[in-house]
């Protein structure tokens, strides 16, 4: 087990973590980024409508480019998950899955949120080829198509309503709507086709999504399925550090405009701070967190040198 002191630790290999690494590194901070790129929600996605990028590119391409940029500023990448995090004597100690221990002056949490899965046949196979976990991110790819949204709660209902602006036909597949009366009324007045008291048994297709098999033995012909079961953040590490979450859902980390949490030296950026789950937001927050974390580490080091 190694015990090494670095300036900035970043947990998360998505756009927020990468941008934080770029800006921390550009400020001459010693940076390590933990995580596996395939765990990023962007990895299998397609990227469009992103500022200054005219072409649709893959998320994998964007993540690889971000890593190269961060490495050019001296950032080090370790493809390991963190299994333990604690704070001692104004330092953050992270333990990796292989048993390595690293000590940091400041920490940026950018691990995103974990989307709940349906756990049905075809779901994993068609991610990025018709299966999506984010209406806001991917709705534009389904213009004029027939799509389905799966879920019982407000995220699914709101997603179905939003998709009416793009899709030809929108189905809402749910066991039982568990939503507010106002949202229920909006659904009933809309053109969303509600399929109640059923669920998805299988997602079918050849090279991409072509339809759904439902538990009531009906089949549904669609080109896309949005799985909106809510999002559970990777909050265990944050909770162990004493981070404050949002009071309404207790699902996201609260930060100020500097991306500071309630813990000095601890920052958060990207999806883990709440919606909208967009690359542009993640990059902006990562930029701010990276700059602020590097500056915090510098001031901490200066203070300790002056005392010594």
C-alpha positions in Angstrom: 0.0 0.0 0.0 1.4 3.4 -1.0 0.9 6.6 0.9 1.5 9.5 -1.4 0.6 13.2 -1.1 -0.9 14.9 -4.1 -2.7 18.2 -4.5 -6.0 17.3 -6.2 -7.9 14.0 -6.4 -10.7 13.7 -8.9 -13.1 10.7 -8.7 -14.9 10.3 -12.1 -13.8 10.0 -15.7 -16.7 11.8 -17.3 -16.7 15.4 -18.8 -16.9 17.0 -15.3 -13.9 15.1 -14.0 -11.8 15.6 -17.2 -12.5 19.3 -17.3 -11.6 19.6 -13.7 -8.3 17.7 -14.4 -7.5 20.0 -17.3 -8.0 23.2 -15.2 -6.3 21.9 -12.1 -3.4 20.7 -14.1 -3.1 24.0 -15.9 -2.7 25.7 -12.5 0.3 23.4 -11.9 -1.5 21.3 -9.3 -0.4 17.6 -9.0 -3.6 15.8 -10.1 -4.7 12.2 -10.2 -8.0 11.1 -11.7 -9.6 7.8 -10.5 -12.2 5.8 -12.4 -12.9 3.7 -15.4 -14.0 5.5 -18.6 -16.6 2.8 -19.5 -18.4 3.7 -16.3 -19.2 7.2 -17.5 -22.7 7.7 -18.8 -21.1 9.4 -21.8 -19.1 6.4 -22.9 -21.7 4.8 -25.2 -23.6 7.9 -26.0 -23.7 10.1 -29.1 -22.9 13.8 -28.7 -24.8 16.5 -30.6 -25.8 20.1 -30.0 -22.6 20.8 -28.1 -21.1 24.3 -28.4 -18.4 24.6 -31.1 -18.9 21.1 -32.3 -20.8 20.7 -35.6 -20.5 17.0 -36.0 -22.2 14.2 -34.0 -19.4 12.3 -32.2 -19.3 9.4 -29.8 -18.9 9.8 -26.1 -15.9 7.5 -26.2 -14.1 9.8 -28.6 -14.9 12.8 -26.4 -13.6 11.0 -23.3 -10.4 9.9 -25.0 -9.7 13.5 -26.3 -10.3 14.8 -22.8 -7.9 12.4 -21.2 -5.2 13.5 -23.7 -5.8 17.1 -22.9 -5.6 16.5 -19.1 -2.4 14.4 -19.5 -0.8 17.3 -21.4 -1.2 19.3 -18.2 0.4 16.6 -16.1 -2.7 14.8 -14.8 -2.3 11.1 -13.9 -5.0 8.6 -14.6 -5.6 5.4 -12.6 -8.3 3.1 -13.9 -9.3 2.0 -10.4 -12.4 2.4 -8.3 -12.3 4.0 -4.9 -13.6 1.7 -2.1 -13.0 4.0 0.8 -12.7 7.7 1.4 -12.1 9.6 4.7 -10.9 12.9 5.9 -8.1 13.3 8.5 -6.1 16.4 9.5 -7.4 18.6 6.7 -6.4 15.9 4.2 -8.5 13.4 2.1 -7.4 9.8 2.1 -8.6 7.5 -0.7 -8.2 3.8 -0.9 -8.4 2.0 -4.3 -9.8 -1.4 -5.1 -6.2 -2.7 -5.4 -5.3 -1.5 -1.9 -3.4 1.7 -2.8 -3.7 4.6 -0.4 -3.4 8.2 -1.6 -3.5 11.4 0.4 -4.8 14.7 -1.1 -5.1 18.3 -0.1 -8.4 18.6 -1.9 -10.9 16.4 -3.6 -13.4 16.8 -6.5 -16.3 14.4 -6.7 -17.4 13.9 -10.3 -18.6 10.3 -10.4 -22.0 11.2 -11.9 -25.2 9.3 -11.0 -26.1 5.7 -11.5 -29.2 5.2 -13.7 -31.5 2.4 -12.5 -31.8 -0.4 -15.0 -34.7 -2.4 -16.1 -32.6 -5.6 -16.0 -34.4 -7.1 -19.0 -33.1 -8.9 -22.1 -32.0 -6.5 -24.8 -31.4 -3.5 -22.5 -27.6 -3.8 -22.2 -27.2 -4.8 -25.9 -29.0 -1.8 -27.3 -27.6 1.0 -25.1 -26.8 3.8 -27.5 -28.7 2.0 -30.3 -32.2 2.9 -29.2 -32.0 2.5 -25.4 -31.5 5.7 -23.5 -31.6 6.8 -19.9 -32.0 10.5 -20.5 -34.7 12.2 -22.4 -33.0 15.6 -22.2 -29.9 14.2 -23.7 -31.2 12.0 -26.6 -34.7 13.2 -27.6 -33.5 15.0 -30.7 -32.2 11.7 -32.1 -35.8 10.4 -32.3 -37.5 13.1 -34.4 -40.5 11.6 -36.2 -40.1 8.2 -34.7 -42.3 6.1 -32.4 -40.8 5.8 -28.9 -41.6 4.5 -25.4 -40.9 5.8 -22.0 -40.8 3.2 -19.1 -41.4 4.3 -15.5 -44.1 4.9 -12.9 -43.0 8.2 -11.4 -42.7 11.9 -12.4 -39.4 11.5 -14.3 -41.1 9.1 -16.8 -44.3 11.2 -17.1 -42.3 14.5 -17.7 -40.1 12.7 -20.1 -43.0 11.4 -22.1 -44.5 14.9 -22.3 -41.2 16.4 -23.4 -40.8 13.7 -26.2 -44.0 14.9 -27.8 -42.0 17.8 -29.2 -39.9 15.4 -31.2 -41.4 11.9 -31.6 -44.3 10.9 -33.8 -45.9 8.7 -31.2 -45.0 8.5 -27.5 -46.0 5.6 -25.3 -45.7 5.6 -21.5 -45.3 2.1 -20.1 -46.1 1.9 -16.4 -47.4 -0.5 -13.8 -49.2 2.3 -12.0 -48.6 6.1 -12.3 -47.3 7.4 -9.1 -47.3 11.1 -9.9 -48.9 14.3 -8.8 -52.5 15.1 -9.8 -51.4 18.0 -11.9 -48.9 15.9 -13.9 -51.5 13.2 -14.3 -54.0 15.7 -15.8 -51.4 17.0 -18.2 -50.8 13.4 -19.3 -54.4 12.7 -19.9 -54.9 15.9 -21.9 -51.8 15.1 -24.0 -51.2 12.8 -26.9 -49.1 10.4 -24.8 -50.5 6.9 -25.1 -50.5 5.4 -21.6 -50.1 1.7 -21.3 -50.9 0.9 -17.7 -50.8 -2.3 -15.6 -47.9 -3.7 -17.7 -44.2 -3.6 -17.9 -41.3 -4.4 -20.2 -40.4 -8.0 -20.5 -37.9 -7.7 -23.4 -36.4 -5.1 -25.7 -36.2 -6.6 -29.2 -34.3 -5.8 -32.4 -31.5 -6.8 -34.8 -28.9 -4.1 -34.8 -31.0 -1.5 -33.0 -34.2 -1.3 -31.0 -37.3 -2.3 -33.0 -39.8 -3.0 -30.3 -40.8 -4.1 -26.9 -42.4 -7.2 -25.5 -44.6 -6.4 -22.6 -45.6 -8.5 -19.6 -49.3 -8.5 -20.8 -48.0 -10.4 -23.9 -48.6 -7.4 -26.1 -45.8 -6.2 -28.5 -45.0 -2.6 -29.1 -43.2 -1.4 -32.3 -40.9 1.5 -31.4 -37.5 2.8 -32.5 -36.4 4.0 -29.0 -37.1 3.3 -25.4 -36.3 5.8 -22.6 -35.8 4.1 -19.2 -36.7 6.7 -16.6 -36.8 5.0 -13.3 -35.1 7.8 -11.5 -31.4 8.2 -10.8 -29.5 7.1 -7.8 -26.2 8.9 -7.3 -23.0 7.2 -6.3 -23.4 8.8 -2.9 -21.8 6.3 -0.5 -18.3 7.9 -0.6 -19.7 11.4 -0.3 -21.9 10.4 2.7 -18.9 8.9 4.5 -17.2 12.3 4.2 -20.1 14.1 5.7 -21.3 15.9 2.6 -24.6 17.6 2.7 -27.2 16.5 0.1 -30.2 18.3 -1.3 -33.0 18.5 1.2 -35.8 17.6 -1.2 -34.6 14.3 -2.6 -31.4 13.6 -0.7 -30.0 12.4 -4.1 -27.6 15.2 -5.1 -24.7 17.0 -3.5 -25.3 20.6 -2.6 -22.6 23.1 -3.8 -22.2 26.9 -4.1 -21.2 28.8 -7.3 -17.6 27.8 -6.6 -18.7 24.1 -6.6 -17.7 24.0 -2.9 -19.5 21.5 -0.6 -20.0 22.0 3.1 -16.6 20.3 3.7 -13.6 22.6 3.2 -11.4 21.4 0.3 -14.2 19.1 -1.1 -15.8 20.0 -4.4 -18.4 18.4 -6.6 -19.3 18.8 -10.3 -21.4 17.3 -13.0 -24.4 15.0 -12.7 -23.8 14.4 -9.0 -24.8 18.0 -8.3 -28.3 17.5 -9.9 -30.0 18.2 -13.2 -29.9 19.1 -16.0 -27.8 16.1 -16.9 -26.0 17.8 -19.8 -22.4 17.8 -20.9 -22.3 21.6 -21.1 -23.2 21.8 -17.4 -20.7 19.1 -16.4 -17.9 20.8 -18.3 -18.7 24.2 -16.8 -18.8 22.9 -13.3 -15.7 20.9 -13.8 -13.9 24.0 -15.0 -14.9 25.9 -11.9 -14.1 23.0 -9.5 -10.7 22.4 -11.0 -9.7 26.0 -10.7 -11.0 26.4 -7.2 -9.5 23.1 -6.0 -6.0 24.0 -7.3 -6.2 27.4 -5.7 -7.3 25.9 -2.4 -4.4 23.4 -2.4 -2.0 26.3 -3.2 -3.3 28.4 -0.3 -3.2 25.5 2.1 0.4 24.7 1.2 1.4 28.4 1.5 -0.2 28.6 4.9 1.6 25.5 6.2 4.9 26.7 4.9 4.5 30.1 6.7 3.7 28.3 9.9 6.7 26.0 9.5 
